[in-house]
Amino acid sequence: MSESLRTVDIIAAKRDSEPLSEAQISTFIKGYAAGDIPDYQAAAWCMATFLNGMTPEETGYLTRAMINSGEVIDLSGVSGPFVDKHSTGGVGDKISLILAPIAAACGVKVPMMSGRALGHTGGTLDKLDTIPGYTTALSPTRFRDGVDSVGFAMTGQSERVVPADRKMYALRDVIATVESIPLITASILSKKFAEGSDALVMDVKCGKGAFMKTPEDARALAESLVRTGESLDRRVIAVLTDMSEPLGRMVGNYLEVEESIACLRGDGPADVMEVTLRLTAWMLVAAGIEKDVAAAEKRCRGAIADGSAMEKFRANVEFQGGRLTELDAMDGSSRAKYSREVKSTEAGFVTEIDAFAVGMAGVALGVGRDTAADPVEAMAGIEMLKKTGERVAAGDTLMKLWAEDETRLEAGVLRLKGSVSIGSKTLQKRGSLILEEIAPE
């Protein structure tokens, strides 16, 4: 194996399937972040990595190099344990908004760096932006203060934190290397561990509405995340969850905030709560607060029942500048200007809702983005009035859509054509959304 630190030799070594040393990877990432390595050479290296993969050791080296490319948030002096959660993205996935206050109410400190919507998957920051006055542009000091005083804080990625990932993520998007498991792994873990987390619970989604469509692909990513975490002496627990249909009944930026608040009141949809409680329970186990998932789930339910999780949510809203009186007044009434109902043409039972079709309808309505520069609409979205297994009559409303203009509304309706399947017989009760759980030894 060539130990040369010349850029072209590092690219050639990866092209020829040779494992790279820590020094080679560190040199390459440092050079790219500094602007000394041009995009065309970084593109060649990414494609070689996409085609030939990386060993677990190389993926660990890459993750560490990306963390070291910028600032690392210092949480020293704040009492832990620090555990975060990350999702690979889904439709109606508002889990972070519910999970963070529950975990904080149970004694976990949650430093959460989140992202925005892209494609058919939603973004936590876009949802939080719909809360009047709420800011996700926190300085490292303010972020630290929120974790310390409230128990959790929600922020976007700073230009100074993991800058190598910001550059490489944008590059990968236009050179067809987004699906590389080592590059995905390093991208996720570098951001999460740069924010100060000691452990991470990963929600690896699988199905039509997920980035990973098959259980095999989802498992490969989950195992890569867990193994790479071990190489960094950090605990990563991966939970594979079903994303074949949207989570909950609401898809939209403010709509999902509204449904999250209902979940914290104890009135949330069963599918959302199943996934939320399991992921939060694993956070408690990773933090050492509970020894097993069953006891941890019971504790999480208690935080909802006694109101402490809702108190944490409201404390965070206030800390990050949100105006609670205005947020309370929005409940049940804040919707985009134009609406349309999608009705069933036949009687029977809902047998399937295509999560990808619903997600793309959301993009058409203004919920999501086709490109990172696209704006989103706060009050646009979809409410699913019927879910899988529920009876429908001809003429029943399946979904209600909202948009800020009629052109968007029509585009959303068109994208939903054929997204709901109706059968003459009800399905057996839908199985658990928790498909598999992978933890380090």
C-alpha angles and dihedrals in degrees: 000000000000113000092192114138093205110122095232091050092051089052091047092050091054090044088056092048094249115151112248123228123237090252092053094049093043091050092049096048093044091051093048094048090050093050094246092115113059125228093252092061092043088050091053091050093048091050091049088051091047091053100040104028128210136266117246088254092054091048089053091050090050093050092049092048091052092049089051093050091084146358122328116211109244113221095168111137092031112104113240165168095180116200128161136187129218133187127206087223138269146172116280088004104155094146097123092059091057100033100054096058092044092051091046091050088054093053104266119130108224118198100185124189108184140182142224132256118280124175115337096336123091129237127227093216092055090053094049090049089067091067106095110255095358114142127198093182096097124167115232089255094050091045090052091048091052093051089048101045104031101025096243141038132192121215143156125244112280119223087239096053114082095341091173090063093049090055097041095045091055090046094049090052092064100038098053098248099113092111096061106124096209091049092046090048094051092045094053099040096043091057094044097048093042088061091061104261119153093196138014135209111206123205102205105190123209131191143048094322095044134086089236107055100186133051089236093057092043091050092049091054092044093052091047091053093048094046093046090049089055091052088055093046090245125124115239121181117190123203117190111213133186115254099170090119132022120281114247125343101286128076114178140076103267092023090063092049088054092050091046090056089051089053091052089051089055094253100104128129114272095239093053092047094048092057095038095051094047094049093045091048090056089051089057090049092048089050092052092240093119130022099218140023096246093057090043093052090051090053091049091052088051091055089056094044096050094045096241093119091053090048089055091049092052092044090054092049090054093044092053093049100264121151107229096192091058092043091052091050091054095061112121096352111064108098137141119270101258128048138185134183124223109211133197117250093200142036125246137074131316106251101173142006114198106229094196092053091049091048092051090047086055090054089052090051092051100259095116142022138253089198132019090251096056118110121232132219115240099208102034120106152100133279115201108213093180126044134187113299095022123123120245134188125210107276095025116137111251098179139002119213132200130194138161093239135028095238091060090045092054091047090052092051091050092052090053093057108124093003094119119060119204122199133185094238130050118247122242111265109294112258127240117298088219103092102172141343123215121189133167117263 
